[in-house]
Amino acid sequence: MRCPYCGSMDDKVLESRTMANGESIRRRRECISCGYRFTSYEHIEEKPFMVVKRDGRRQPFDRNKLAKGIERALEKRPISTTSLENIVNEIEDQAIMKGKTNREISTEELGDLVLEKLNFVDKVAYIRFASVYRHFENLDEFIKEVNKLGESNE
């Protein structure tokens, strides 16, 4: 590693410590050329989890965006902040498990996970989310979805 003081590439490691639950290593080093001591950190660089949009674009998974969408659907519903957080955690975990092999998930799969969870938690929130997610164009589509919801509860 290059010495920050003299620029030499010769150094020796004096001490190594595992940090952050094994996710990084702190190393104390000494430059052989000038004797300057410095610290370096080493950590695993993971490939980000991606969401594939309907038009094929890819963007990093954004937990906050997921939470805002669910929060909007649950607005003025009797669901606690803790429950909301748990719902987001469960959906995030399911999404990561589904996209485990290629580190990505489609917006359709992610939306279906949200709908599945909201159907179980709150029917009104389910309809709110479905109306935006499925792009209802008219009242008939909305009524069909409500009727499907009623049939699944019988």
ChimeraX commands (.cxc) that place a marker at each C-alpha (Angstrom):
marker #1 position 0.00,0.00,0.00 radius 0.5
marker #1 position 1.27,3.48,-0.85 radius 0.5
marker #1 position 2.57,5.51,2.11 radius 0.5
marker #1 position 0.50,8.72,2.50 radius 0.5
marker #1 position 3.63,10.55,3.73 radius 0.5
marker #1 position 6.40,9.64,1.26 radius 0.5
marker #1 position 4.56,7.70,-1.48 radius 0.5
marker #1 position 6.66,4.55,-1.13 radius 0.5
marker #1 position 4.95,1.24,-1.93 radius 0.5
marker #1 position 6.89,-0.72,0.72 radius 0.5
marker #1 position 5.19,-1.20,4.07 radius 0.5
marker #1 position 4.65,-3.85,6.69 radius 0.5
marker #1 position 1.51,-4.68,8.65 radius 0.5
marker #1 position 1.97,-4.18,12.40 radius 0.5
marker #1 position -1.48,-5.18,13.56 radius 0.5
marker #1 position -4.78,-6.40,12.05 radius 0.5
marker #1 position -8.18,-6.24,13.75 radius 0.5
marker #1 position -11.56,-7.47,12.60 radius 0.5
marker #1 position -14.24,-4.81,12.93 radius 0.5
marker #1 position -18.00,-4.39,12.37 radius 0.5
marker #1 position -18.94,-8.02,12.97 radius 0.5
marker #1 position -16.33,-9.32,10.57 radius 0.5
marker #1 position -17.36,-7.03,7.73 radius 0.5
marker #1 position -14.14,-5.03,7.73 radius 0.5
marker #1 position -10.50,-5.25,8.80 radius 0.5
marker #1 position -8.44,-2.43,10.29 radius 0.5
marker #1 position -4.68,-2.66,9.67 radius 0.5
marker #1 position -1.94,-0.59,11.28 radius 0.5
marker #1 position 0.95,-0.27,8.83 radius 0.5
marker #1 position 4.47,1.13,8.88 radius 0.5
marker #1 position 6.29,2.45,5.83 radius 0.5
marker #1 position 9.64,0.68,5.44 radius 0.5
marker #1 position 11.17,3.68,3.64 radius 0.5
marker #1 position 10.33,6.51,6.06 radius 0.5
marker #1 position 8.93,4.81,9.19 radius 0.5
marker #1 position 5.56,6.66,8.99 radius 0.5
marker #1 position 2.71,4.72,10.60 radius 0.5
marker #1 position -0.79,4.77,9.11 radius 0.5
marker #1 position -4.09,2.87,9.19 radius 0.5
marker #1 position -5.90,1.19,6.32 radius 0.5
marker #1 position -9.36,-0.37,6.23 radius 0.5
marker #1 position -10.47,-3.29,4.11 radius 0.5
marker #1 position -14.12,-4.20,3.49 radius 0.5
marker #1 position -16.19,-6.37,1.18 radius 0.5
marker #1 position -17.67,-4.52,-1.75 radius 0.5
marker #1 position -21.01,-6.08,-2.57 radius 0.5
marker #1 position -22.85,-5.76,-5.85 radius 0.5
marker #1 position -25.98,-3.68,-5.17 radius 0.5
marker #1 position -29.44,-5.28,-5.27 radius 0.5
marker #1 position -31.23,-3.92,-8.36 radius 0.5
marker #1 position -34.83,-3.38,-9.40 radius 0.5
marker #1 position -35.68,-3.92,-13.08 radius 0.5
marker #1 position -38.26,-1.36,-14.20 radius 0.5
marker #1 position -41.02,-2.12,-16.73 radius 0.5
marker #1 position -39.07,-0.37,-19.51 radius 0.5
marker #1 position -35.95,-2.47,-18.79 radius 0.5
marker #1 position -33.99,0.16,-16.87 radius 0.5
marker #1 position -32.25,-0.97,-13.71 radius 0.5
marker #1 position -31.89,1.05,-10.54 radius 0.5
marker #1 position -30.66,0.21,-7.05 radius 0.5
marker #1 position -33.26,-1.15,-4.63 radius 0.5
marker #1 position -34.47,1.73,-2.49 radius 0.5
marker #1 position -35.96,0.65,0.83 radius 0.5
marker #1 position -37.22,4.20,1.50 radius 0.5
marker #1 position -39.13,4.25,-1.80 radius 0.5
marker #1 position -40.75,0.92,-0.92 radius 0.5
marker #1 position -41.65,2.19,2.56 radius 0.5
marker #1 position -43.19,5.42,1.17 radius 0.5
marker #1 position -45.40,3.49,-1.26 radius 0.5
marker #1 position -46.65,1.18,1.47 radius 0.5
marker #1 position -47.04,4.10,3.87 radius 0.5
marker #1 position -49.21,5.94,1.32 radius 0.5
marker #1 position -51.43,2.88,0.92 radius 0.5
marker #1 position -51.76,2.57,4.72 radius 0.5
marker #1 position -52.40,6.28,5.26 radius 0.5
marker #1 position -55.15,6.88,7.87 radius 0.5
marker #1 position -55.47,3.13,8.45 radius 0.5
marker #1 position -55.18,1.54,11.93 radius 0.5
marker #1 position -51.63,0.24,11.37 radius 0.5
marker #1 position -48.84,1.19,13.79 radius 0.5
marker #1 position -45.46,2.50,12.72 radius 0.5
marker #1 position -43.89,-0.68,14.12 radius 0.5
marker #1 position -46.19,-2.82,11.98 radius 0.5
marker #1 position -45.32,-0.72,8.92 radius 0.5
marker #1 position -41.61,-1.23,9.62 radius 0.5
marker #1 position -42.15,-4.99,9.99 radius 0.5
marker #1 position -44.08,-5.12,6.71 radius 0.5
marker #1 position -41.26,-3.31,4.88 radius 0.5
marker #1 position -38.65,-5.61,6.48 radius 0.5
marker #1 position -40.54,-8.74,5.46 radius 0.5
marker #1 position -41.05,-7.55,1.88 radius 0.5
marker #1 position -37.39,-6.53,1.58 radius 0.5
marker #1 position -36.29,-9.95,2.87 radius 0.5
marker #1 position -38.63,-11.75,0.46 radius 0.5
marker #1 position -37.42,-9.62,-2.47 radius 0.5
marker #1 position -33.77,-10.34,-1.71 radius 0.5
marker #1 position -34.49,-14.06,-1.40 radius 0.5
marker #1 position -36.38,-14.06,-4.74 radius 0.5
marker #1 position -33.58,-12.21,-6.53 radius 0.5
marker #1 position -30.77,-14.02,-4.75 radius 0.5
marker #1 position -29.09,-15.58,-7.80 radius 0.5
marker #1 position -28.80,-12.52,-10.05 radius 0.5
marker #1 position -29.14,-9.80,-7.36 radius 0.5
marker #1 position -32.19,-8.22,-9.02 radius 0.5
marker #1 position -35.99,-8.30,-8.96 radius 0.5
marker #1 position -38.56,-6.91,-11.39 radius 0.5
marker #1 position -40.97,-4.18,-10.29 radius 0.5
marker #1 position -43.78,-6.62,-11.11 radius 0.5
marker #1 position -42.47,-9.24,-8.67 radius 0.5
marker #1 position -41.85,-6.56,-6.03 radius 0.5
marker #1 position -45.34,-5.13,-6.51 radius 0.5
marker #1 position -46.86,-8.60,-6.21 radius 0.5
marker #1 position -45.01,-9.14,-2.92 radius 0.5
marker #1 position -46.43,-5.84,-1.61 radius 0.5
marker #1 position -49.96,-6.71,-2.74 radius 0.5
marker #1 position -49.73,-10.15,-1.16 radius 0.5
marker #1 position -48.68,-8.64,2.15 radius 0.5
marker #1 position -51.23,-5.80,2.07 radius 0.5
marker #1 position -54.03,-8.26,1.22 radius 0.5
marker #1 position -53.21,-10.06,4.45 radius 0.5
marker #1 position -52.78,-6.88,6.56 radius 0.5
marker #1 position -55.42,-4.39,5.34 radius 0.5
marker #1 position -57.90,-4.75,2.45 radius 0.5
marker #1 position -58.34,-0.98,1.95 radius 0.5
marker #1 position -54.56,-0.50,1.69 radius 0.5
marker #1 position -54.48,-3.41,-0.75 radius 0.5
marker #1 position -57.03,-1.70,-3.04 radius 0.5
marker #1 position -55.22,1.65,-2.77 radius 0.5
marker #1 position -51.88,0.10,-3.72 radius 0.5
marker #1 position -53.41,-2.06,-6.47 radius 0.5
marker #1 position -55.13,0.95,-8.07 radius 0.5
marker #1 position -51.78,2.70,-8.51 radius 0.5
marker #1 position -49.66,-0.40,-9.18 radius 0.5
marker #1 position -52.02,-1.91,-11.76 radius 0.5
marker #1 position -52.85,1.47,-13.35 radius 0.5
marker #1 position -56.63,1.19,-13.16 radius 0.5
marker #1 position -58.01,3.11,-16.15 radius 0.5
marker #1 position -61.69,3.12,-15.21 radius 0.5
marker #1 position -64.23,2.24,-12.54 radius 0.5
marker #1 position -64.88,-1.24,-13.98 radius 0.5
marker #1 position -61.27,-2.33,-13.34 radius 0.5
marker #1 position -61.52,-1.01,-9.80 radius 0.5
marker #1 position -64.80,-2.87,-9.18 radius 0.5
marker #1 position -63.36,-6.13,-10.59 radius 0.5
marker #1 position -60.43,-5.91,-8.16 radius 0.5
marker #1 position -62.77,-5.26,-5.21 radius 0.5
marker #1 position -64.96,-8.21,-6.28 radius 0.5
marker #1 position -61.87,-10.46,-6.52 radius 0.5
marker #1 position -60.97,-9.38,-3.01 radius 0.5
marker #1 position -64.48,-10.26,-1.79 radius 0.5
marker #1 position -64.37,-13.69,-3.48 radius 0.5
marker #1 position -61.02,-14.57,-1.87 radius 0.5
marker #1 position -62.47,-13.95,1.61 radius 0.5
marker #1 position -65.44,-16.31,1.17 radius 0.5
marker link #1:1,2 radius 0.2
marker link #1:2,3 radius 0.2
marker link #1:3,4 radius 0.2
marker link #1:4,5 radius 0.2
marker link #1:5,6 radius 0.2
marker link #1:6,7 radius 0.2
marker link #1:7,8 radius 0.2
marker link #1:8,9 radius 0.2
marker link #1:9,10 radius 0.2
marker link #1:10,11 radius 0.2
marker link #1:11,12 radius 0.2
marker link #1:12,13 radius 0.2
marker link #1:13,14 radius 0.2
marker link #1:14,15 radius 0.2
marker link #1:15,16 radius 0.2
marker link #1:16,17 radius 0.2
marker link #1:17,18 radius 0.2
marker link #1:18,19 radius 0.2
marker link #1:19,20 radius 0.2
marker link #1:20,21 radius 0.2
marker link #1:21,22 radius 0.2
marker link #1:22,23 radius 0.2
marker link #1:23,24 radius 0.2
marker link #1:24,25 radius 0.2
marker link #1:25,26 radius 0.2
marker link #1:26,27 radius 0.2
marker link #1:27,28 radius 0.2
marker link #1:28,29 radius 0.2
marker link #1:29,30 radius 0.2
marker link #1:30,31 radius 0.2
marker link #1:31,32 radius 0.2
marker link #1:32,33 radius 0.2
marker link #1:33,34 radius 0.2
marker link #1:34,35 radius 0.2
marker link #1:35,36 radius 0.2
marker link #1:36,37 radius 0.2
marker link #1:37,38 radius 0.2
marker link #1:38,39 radius 0.2
marker link #1:39,40 radius 0.2
marker link #1:40,41 radius 0.2
marker link #1:41,42 radius 0.2
marker link #1:42,43 radius 0.2
marker link #1:43,44 radius 0.2
marker link #1:44,45 radius 0.2
marker link #1:45,46 radius 0.2
marker link #1:46,47 radius 0.2
marker link #1:47,48 radius 0.2
marker link #1:48,49 radius 0.2
marker link #1:49,50 radius 0.2
marker link #1:50,51 radius 0.2
marker link #1:51,52 radius 0.2
marker link #1:52,53 radius 0.2
marker link #1:53,54 radius 0.2
marker link #1:54,55 radius 0.2
marker link #1:55,56 radius 0.2
marker link #1:56,57 radius 0.2
marker link #1:57,58 radius 0.2
marker link #1:58,59 radius 0.2
marker link #1:59,60 radius 0.2
marker link #1:60,61 radius 0.2
marker link #1:61,62 radius 0.2
marker link #1:62,63 radius 0.2
marker link #1:63,64 radius 0.2
marker link #1:64,65 radius 0.2
marker link #1:65,66 radius 0.2
marker link #1:66,67 radius 0.2
marker link #1:67,68 radius 0.2
marker link #1:68,69 radius 0.2
marker link #1:69,70 radius 0.2
marker link #1:70,71 radius 0.2
marker link #1:71,72 radius 0.2
marker link #1:72,73 radius 0.2
marker link #1:73,74 radius 0.2
marker link #1:74,75 radius 0.2
marker link #1:75,76 radius 0.2
marker link #1:76,77 radius 0.2
marker link #1:77,78 radius 0.2
marker link #1:78,79 radius 0.2
marker link #1:79,80 radius 0.2
marker link #1:80,81 radius 0.2
marker link #1:81,82 radius 0.2
marker link #1:82,83 radius 0.2
marker link #1:83,84 radius 0.2
marker link #1:84,85 radius 0.2
marker link #1:85,86 radius 0.2
marker link #1:86,87 radius 0.2
marker link #1:87,88 radius 0.2
marker link #1:88,89 radius 0.2
marker link #1:89,90 radius 0.2
marker link #1:90,91 radius 0.2
marker link #1:91,92 radius 0.2
marker link #1:92,93 radius 0.2
marker link #1:93,94 radius 0.2
marker link #1:94,95 radius 0.2
marker link #1:95,96 radius 0.2
marker link #1:96,97 radius 0.2
marker link #1:97,98 radius 0.2
marker link #1:98,99 radius 0.2
marker link #1:99,100 radius 0.2
marker link #1:100,101 radius 0.2
marker link #1:101,102 radius 0.2
marker link #1:102,103 radius 0.2
marker link #1:103,104 radius 0.2
marker link #1:104,105 radius 0.2
marker link #1:105,106 radius 0.2
marker link #1:106,107 radius 0.2
marker link #1:107,108 radius 0.2
marker link #1:108,109 radius 0.2
marker link #1:109,110 radius 0.2
marker link #1:110,111 radius 0.2
marker link #1:111,112 radius 0.2
marker link #1:112,113 radius 0.2
marker link #1:113,114 radius 0.2
marker link #1:114,115 radius 0.2
marker link #1:115,116 radius 0.2
marker link #1:116,117 radius 0.2
marker link #1:117,118 radius 0.2
marker link #1:118,119 radius 0.2
marker link #1:119,120 radius 0.2
marker link #1:120,121 radius 0.2
marker link #1:121,122 radius 0.2
marker link #1:122,123 radius 0.2
marker link #1:123,124 radius 0.2
marker link #1:124,125 radius 0.2
marker link #1:125,126 radius 0.2
marker link #1:126,127 radius 0.2
marker link #1:127,128 radius 0.2
marker link #1:128,129 radius 0.2
marker link #1:129,130 radius 0.2
marker link #1:130,131 radius 0.2
marker link #1:131,132 radius 0.2
marker link #1:132,133 radius 0.2
marker link #1:133,134 radius 0.2
marker link #1:134,135 radius 0.2
marker link #1:135,136 radius 0.2
marker link #1:136,137 radius 0.2
marker link #1:137,138 radius 0.2
marker link #1:138,139 radius 0.2
marker link #1:139,140 radius 0.2
marker link #1:140,141 radius 0.2
marker link #1:141,142 radius 0.2
marker link #1:142,143 radius 0.2
marker link #1:143,144 radius 0.2
marker link #1:144,145 radius 0.2
marker link #1:145,146 radius 0.2
marker link #1:146,147 radius 0.2
marker link #1:147,148 radius 0.2
marker link #1:148,149 radius 0.2
marker link #1:149,150 radius 0.2
marker link #1:150,151 radius 0.2
marker link #1:151,152 radius 0.2
marker link #1:152,153 radius 0.2
marker link #1:153,154 radius 0.2
view
